[in-house]
């Protein structure tokens, strides 16, 4: 009986963990989409459902185009988002939004979700 209880608890923990991970992934995608259309839409077509067109002319690459690049993965996006920003040495660079690590993870998850 003790072994069966232990197996049941282990099974339940595994199921709950997997369910929580799927829930976290969906939440990351939702929040990443929200950040993208709020912060990035001035320059990028960040989402097909964004309400306005980018102000930048010509616009920066769309997030869908970025997602399709063969050299793009989670690490390269994270590196880009955390190191590339506008400054005296790069006056036309991307603005630094000073995203928290969790926000970077969410935007990266959203961009990668656009990969076909």
CNS distance restraints for C-alpha pairs under 8 A (distance, minus, plus):
assign (resid   1 and name CA) (resid   5 and name CA) 6.20 0.50 0.50
assign (resid   2 and name CA) (resid   6 and name CA) 6.17 0.50 0.50
assign (resid   3 and name CA) (resid   7 and name CA) 6.10 0.50 0.50
assign (resid   4 and name CA) (resid   8 and name CA) 6.08 0.50 0.50
assign (resid   5 and name CA) (resid   9 and name CA) 6.16 0.50 0.50
assign (resid   6 and name CA) (resid  10 and name CA) 6.14 0.50 0.50
assign (resid   7 and name CA) (resid  11 and name CA) 5.99 0.50 0.50
assign (resid   8 and name CA) (resid  12 and name CA) 6.02 0.50 0.50
assign (resid   9 and name CA) (resid  13 and name CA) 6.09 0.50 0.50
assign (resid  10 and name CA) (resid  14 and name CA) 6.26 0.50 0.50
assign (resid  11 and name CA) (resid  15 and name CA) 6.24 0.50 0.50
assign (resid  12 and name CA) (resid  16 and name CA) 6.05 0.50 0.50
assign (resid  13 and name CA) (resid  17 and name CA) 5.94 0.50 0.50
assign (resid  14 and name CA) (resid  18 and name CA) 6.18 0.50 0.50
assign (resid  15 and name CA) (resid  19 and name CA) 6.10 0.50 0.50
assign (resid  16 and name CA) (resid  20 and name CA) 5.95 0.50 0.50
assign (resid  17 and name CA) (resid  21 and name CA) 6.16 0.50 0.50
assign (resid  18 and name CA) (resid  22 and name CA) 6.34 0.50 0.50
assign (resid  19 and name CA) (resid  23 and name CA) 6.20 0.50 0.50
assign (resid  20 and name CA) (resid  24 and name CA) 5.99 0.50 0.50
assign (resid  21 and name CA) (resid  25 and name CA) 6.06 0.50 0.50
assign (resid  22 and name CA) (resid  26 and name CA) 6.22 0.50 0.50
assign (resid  23 and name CA) (resid  27 and name CA) 6.17 0.50 0.50
assign (resid  24 and name CA) (resid  28 and name CA) 5.99 0.50 0.50
assign (resid  25 and name CA) (resid  29 and name CA) 6.21 0.50 0.50
assign (resid  25 and name CA) (resid 109 and name CA) 7.89 0.50 0.50
assign (resid  26 and name CA) (resid  30 and name CA) 6.21 0.50 0.50
assign (resid  27 and name CA) (resid  31 and name CA) 6.04 0.50 0.50
assign (resid  28 and name CA) (resid  32 and name CA) 5.77 0.50 0.50
assign (resid  28 and name CA) (resid 105 and name CA) 7.41 0.50 0.50
assign (resid  28 and name CA) (resid 106 and name CA) 4.61 0.50 0.50
assign (resid  28 and name CA) (resid 107 and name CA) 7.77 0.50 0.50
assign (resid  28 and name CA) (resid 109 and name CA) 6.57 0.50 0.50
assign (resid  28 and name CA) (resid 110 and name CA) 7.32 0.50 0.50
assign (resid  29 and name CA) (resid  33 and name CA) 6.01 0.50 0.50
assign (resid  29 and name CA) (resid 106 and name CA) 6.05 0.50 0.50
assign (resid  29 and name CA) (resid 107 and name CA) 7.46 0.50 0.50
assign (resid  29 and name CA) (resid 109 and name CA) 5.83 0.50 0.50
assign (resid  29 and name CA) (resid 110 and name CA) 4.80 0.50 0.50
assign (resid  29 and name CA) (resid 113 and name CA) 7.60 0.50 0.50
assign (resid  30 and name CA) (resid  34 and name CA) 6.26 0.50 0.50
assign (resid  30 and name CA) (resid 110 and name CA) 7.58 0.50 0.50
assign (resid  31 and name CA) (resid  35 and name CA) 6.13 0.50 0.50
assign (resid  31 and name CA) (resid 103 and name CA) 7.89 0.50 0.50
assign (resid  31 and name CA) (resid 106 and name CA) 6.15 0.50 0.50
assign (resid  31 and name CA) (resid 107 and name CA) 7.61 0.50 0.50
assign (resid  32 and name CA) (resid  36 and name CA) 6.03 0.50 0.50
assign (resid  32 and name CA) (resid 103 and name CA) 7.00 0.50 0.50
assign (resid  32 and name CA) (resid 105 and name CA) 7.87 0.50 0.50
assign (resid  32 and name CA) (resid 106 and name CA) 4.26 0.50 0.50
assign (resid  32 and name CA) (resid 107 and name CA) 4.08 0.50 0.50
assign (resid  32 and name CA) (resid 108 and name CA) 7.27 0.50 0.50
assign (resid  32 and name CA) (resid 109 and name CA) 6.78 0.50 0.50
assign (resid  32 and name CA) (resid 110 and name CA) 5.11 0.50 0.50
assign (resid  32 and name CA) (resid 111 and name CA) 7.97 0.50 0.50
assign (resid  33 and name CA) (resid  37 and name CA) 6.27 0.50 0.50
assign (resid  33 and name CA) (resid  46 and name CA) 7.94 0.50 0.50
assign (resid  33 and name CA) (resid  47 and name CA) 7.25 0.50 0.50
assign (resid  33 and name CA) (resid 106 and name CA) 7.96 0.50 0.50
assign (resid  33 and name CA) (resid 107 and name CA) 6.84 0.50 0.50
assign (resid  33 and name CA) (resid 110 and name CA) 5.82 0.50 0.50
assign (resid  34 and name CA) (resid  38 and name CA) 6.09 0.50 0.50
assign (resid  35 and name CA) (resid  39 and name CA) 5.72 0.50 0.50
assign (resid  35 and name CA) (resid  40 and name CA) 7.45 0.50 0.50
assign (resid  35 and name CA) (resid 103 and name CA) 7.80 0.50 0.50
assign (resid  35 and name CA) (resid 107 and name CA) 6.86 0.50 0.50
assign (resid  36 and name CA) (resid  40 and name CA) 4.98 0.50 0.50
assign (resid  36 and name CA) (resid  41 and name CA) 6.63 0.50 0.50
assign (resid  36 and name CA) (resid  46 and name CA) 5.69 0.50 0.50
assign (resid  36 and name CA) (resid  47 and name CA) 7.43 0.50 0.50
assign (resid  36 and name CA) (resid 107 and name CA) 6.62 0.50 0.50
assign (resid  37 and name CA) (resid  41 and name CA) 5.11 0.50 0.50
assign (resid  37 and name CA) (resid  46 and name CA) 5.84 0.50 0.50
assign (resid  37 and name CA) (resid  47 and name CA) 6.56 0.50 0.50
assign (resid  37 and name CA) (resid  50 and name CA) 5.99 0.50 0.50
assign (resid  39 and name CA) (resid  97 and name CA) 7.93 0.50 0.50
assign (resid  40 and name CA) (resid  44 and name CA) 5.82 0.50 0.50
assign (resid  40 and name CA) (resid  45 and name CA) 7.85 0.50 0.50
assign (resid  40 and name CA) (resid  46 and name CA) 6.33 0.50 0.50
assign (resid  41 and name CA) (resid  45 and name CA) 5.77 0.50 0.50
assign (resid  41 and name CA) (resid  46 and name CA) 5.61 0.50 0.50
assign (resid  41 and name CA) (resid  50 and name CA) 7.43 0.50 0.50
assign (resid  41 and name CA) (resid  52 and name CA) 7.52 0.50 0.50
assign (resid  41 and name CA) (resid  53 and name CA) 7.21 0.50 0.50
assign (resid  41 and name CA) (resid  54 and name CA) 5.58 0.50 0.50
assign (resid  42 and name CA) (resid  53 and name CA) 7.48 0.50 0.50
assign (resid  42 and name CA) (resid  54 and name CA) 4.60 0.50 0.50
assign (resid  42 and name CA) (resid  55 and name CA) 5.19 0.50 0.50
assign (resid  42 and name CA) (resid  56 and name CA) 6.58 0.50 0.50
assign (resid  43 and name CA) (resid  54 and name CA) 4.82 0.50 0.50
assign (resid  43 and name CA) (resid  55 and name CA) 5.88 0.50 0.50
assign (resid  43 and name CA) (resid  56 and name CA) 4.92 0.50 0.50
assign (resid  43 and name CA) (resid  59 and name CA) 5.46 0.50 0.50
assign (resid  43 and name CA) (resid  60 and name CA) 5.52 0.50 0.50
assign (resid  44 and name CA) (resid  54 and name CA) 5.68 0.50 0.50
assign (resid  44 and name CA) (resid  56 and name CA) 7.82 0.50 0.50
assign (resid  44 and name CA) (resid  59 and name CA) 5.80 0.50 0.50
assign (resid  44 and name CA) (resid  60 and name CA) 5.04 0.50 0.50
assign (resid  44 and name CA) (resid  61 and name CA) 6.03 0.50 0.50
assign (resid  44 and name CA) (resid  62 and name CA) 5.21 0.50 0.50
assign (resid  44 and name CA) (resid  63 and name CA) 6.95 0.50 0.50
assign (resid  45 and name CA) (resid  50 and name CA) 7.48 0.50 0.50
assign (resid  45 and name CA) (resid  53 and name CA) 6.89 0.50 0.50
assign (resid  45 and name CA) (resid  54 and name CA) 6.29 0.50 0.50
assign (resid  45 and name CA) (resid  59 and name CA) 7.60 0.50 0.50
assign (resid  45 and name CA) (resid  60 and name CA) 7.76 0.50 0.50
assign (resid  45 and name CA) (resid  61 and name CA) 7.32 0.50 0.50
assign (resid  45 and name CA) (resid  62 and name CA) 4.61 0.50 0.50
assign (resid  45 and name CA) (resid  63 and name CA) 6.40 0.50 0.50
assign (resid  46 and name CA) (resid  50 and name CA) 7.10 0.50 0.50
assign (resid  46 and name CA) (resid  62 and name CA) 5.83 0.50 0.50
assign (resid  46 and name CA) (resid  63 and name CA) 5.06 0.50 0.50
assign (resid  46 and name CA) (resid  64 and name CA) 7.55 0.50 0.50
assign (resid  47 and name CA) (resid  63 and name CA) 7.08 0.50 0.50
assign (resid  47 and name CA) (resid  64 and name CA) 7.86 0.50 0.50
assign (resid  54 and name CA) (resid  59 and name CA) 6.03 0.50 0.50
assign (resid  55 and name CA) (resid  59 and name CA) 7.16 0.50 0.50
assign (resid  56 and name CA) (resid  60 and name CA) 7.05 0.50 0.50
assign (resid  61 and name CA) (resid  65 and name CA) 6.19 0.50 0.50
assign (resid  61 and name CA) (resid  66 and name CA) 6.52 0.50 0.50
assign (resid  62 and name CA) (resid  66 and name CA) 6.31 0.50 0.50
assign (resid  63 and name CA) (resid  67 and name CA) 6.03 0.50 0.50
assign (resid  63 and name CA) (resid 111 and name CA) 5.99 0.50 0.50
assign (resid  63 and name CA) (resid 114 and name CA) 7.48 0.50 0.50
assign (resid  64 and name CA) (resid  68 and name CA) 6.45 0.50 0.50
assign (resid  64 and name CA) (resid 111 and name CA) 7.09 0.50 0.50
assign (resid  64 and name CA) (resid 114 and name CA) 5.52 0.50 0.50
assign (resid  64 and name CA) (resid 115 and name CA) 6.82 0.50 0.50
assign (resid  65 and name CA) (resid  69 and name CA) 6.83 0.50 0.50
assign (resid  66 and name CA) (resid  72 and name CA) 7.40 0.50 0.50
assign (resid  66 and name CA) (resid 111 and name CA) 7.65 0.50 0.50
assign (resid  67 and name CA) (resid  72 and name CA) 6.68 0.50 0.50
assign (resid  67 and name CA) (resid 111 and name CA) 5.81 0.50 0.50
assign (resid  67 and name CA) (resid 112 and name CA) 5.56 0.50 0.50
assign (resid  67 and name CA) (resid 113 and name CA) 7.86 0.50 0.50
assign (resid  67 and name CA) (resid 114 and name CA) 5.97 0.50 0.50
assign (resid  67 and name CA) (resid 115 and name CA) 5.07 0.50 0.50
assign (resid  68 and name CA) (resid  72 and name CA) 7.63 0.50 0.50
assign (resid  68 and name CA) (resid 114 and name CA) 7.90 0.50 0.50
assign (resid  68 and name CA) (resid 115 and name CA) 5.52 0.50 0.50
assign (resid  68 and name CA) (resid 116 and name CA) 7.00 0.50 0.50
assign (resid  71 and name CA) (resid  76 and name CA) 7.94 0.50 0.50
assign (resid  72 and name CA) (resid  76 and name CA) 5.91 0.50 0.50
assign (resid  72 and name CA) (resid  77 and name CA) 6.62 0.50 0.50
assign (resid  73 and name CA) (resid  77 and name CA) 6.23 0.50 0.50
assign (resid  73 and name CA) (resid 112 and name CA) 7.51 0.50 0.50
assign (resid  74 and name CA) (resid  78 and name CA) 6.06 0.50 0.50
assign (resid  74 and name CA) (resid 108 and name CA) 6.17 0.50 0.50
assign (resid  74 and name CA) (resid 109 and name CA) 7.62 0.50 0.50
assign (resid  74 and name CA) (resid 112 and name CA) 7.45 0.50 0.50
assign (resid  75 and name CA) (resid  79 and name CA) 6.05 0.50 0.50
assign (resid  76 and name CA) (resid  80 and name CA) 6.07 0.50 0.50
assign (resid  77 and name CA) (resid  81 and name CA) 6.03 0.50 0.50
assign (resid  77 and name CA) (resid 108 and name CA) 6.22 0.50 0.50
assign (resid  78 and name CA) (resid  82 and name CA) 6.11 0.50 0.50
assign (resid  78 and name CA) (resid 104 and name CA) 6.43 0.50 0.50
assign (resid  78 and name CA) (resid 105 and name CA) 7.31 0.50 0.50
assign (resid  78 and name CA) (resid 108 and name CA) 6.65 0.50 0.50
assign (resid  79 and name CA) (resid  83 and name CA) 5.98 0.50 0.50
assign (resid  80 and name CA) (resid  84 and name CA) 5.43 0.50 0.50
assign (resid  81 and name CA) (resid 104 and name CA) 6.99 0.50 0.50
assign (resid  82 and name CA) (resid  98 and name CA) 7.73 0.50 0.50
assign (resid  82 and name CA) (resid  99 and name CA) 7.76 0.50 0.50
assign (resid  82 and name CA) (resid 104 and name CA) 7.78 0.50 0.50
assign (resid  84 and name CA) (resid  93 and name CA) 7.11 0.50 0.50
assign (resid  84 and name CA) (resid  94 and name CA) 6.43 0.50 0.50
assign (resid  84 and name CA) (resid  95 and name CA) 7.95 0.50 0.50
assign (resid  84 and name CA) (resid  96 and name CA) 7.28 0.50 0.50
assign (resid  85 and name CA) (resid  90 and name CA) 7.52 0.50 0.50
assign (resid  85 and name CA) (resid  93 and name CA) 5.37 0.50 0.50
assign (resid  85 and name CA) (resid  94 and name CA) 4.61 0.50 0.50
assign (resid  85 and name CA) (resid  95 and name CA) 4.85 0.50 0.50
assign (resid  85 and name CA) (resid  96 and name CA) 4.72 0.50 0.50
assign (resid  86 and name CA) (resid  90 and name CA) 5.37 0.50 0.50
assign (resid  86 and name CA) (resid  91 and name CA) 5.33 0.50 0.50
assign (resid  86 and name CA) (resid  92 and name CA) 6.24 0.50 0.50
assign (resid  86 and name CA) (resid  93 and name CA) 4.28 0.50 0.50
assign (resid  86 and name CA) (resid  94 and name CA) 5.25 0.50 0.50
assign (resid  86 and name CA) (resid  95 and name CA) 4.96 0.50 0.50
assign (resid  86 and name CA) (resid  96 and name CA) 6.43 0.50 0.50
assign (resid  87 and name CA) (resid  91 and name CA) 5.24 0.50 0.50
assign (resid  87 and name CA) (resid  93 and name CA) 7.24 0.50 0.50
assign (resid  99 and name CA) (resid 103 and name CA) 5.71 0.50 0.50
assign (resid  99 and name CA) (resid 104 and name CA) 6.07 0.50 0.50
assign (resid 100 and name CA) (resid 104 and name CA) 6.33 0.50 0.50
assign (resid 101 and name CA) (resid 105 and name CA) 6.24 0.50 0.50
assign (resid 102 and name CA) (resid 106 and name CA) 6.26 0.50 0.50
assign (resid 103 and name CA) (resid 107 and name CA) 6.19 0.50 0.50
assign (resid 104 and name CA) (resid 108 and name CA) 6.04 0.50 0.50
assign (resid 105 and name CA) (resid 109 and name CA) 6.08 0.50 0.50
assign (resid 106 and name CA) (resid 110 and name CA) 6.18 0.50 0.50
assign (resid 107 and name CA) (resid 111 and name CA) 6.16 0.50 0.50
assign (resid 108 and name CA) (resid 112 and name CA) 6.12 0.50 0.50
assign (resid 109 and name CA) (resid 113 and name CA) 6.10 0.50 0.50
assign (resid 110 and name CA) (resid 114 and name CA) 6.86 0.50 0.50
assign (resid 111 and name CA) (resid 115 and name CA) 7.46 0.50 0.50
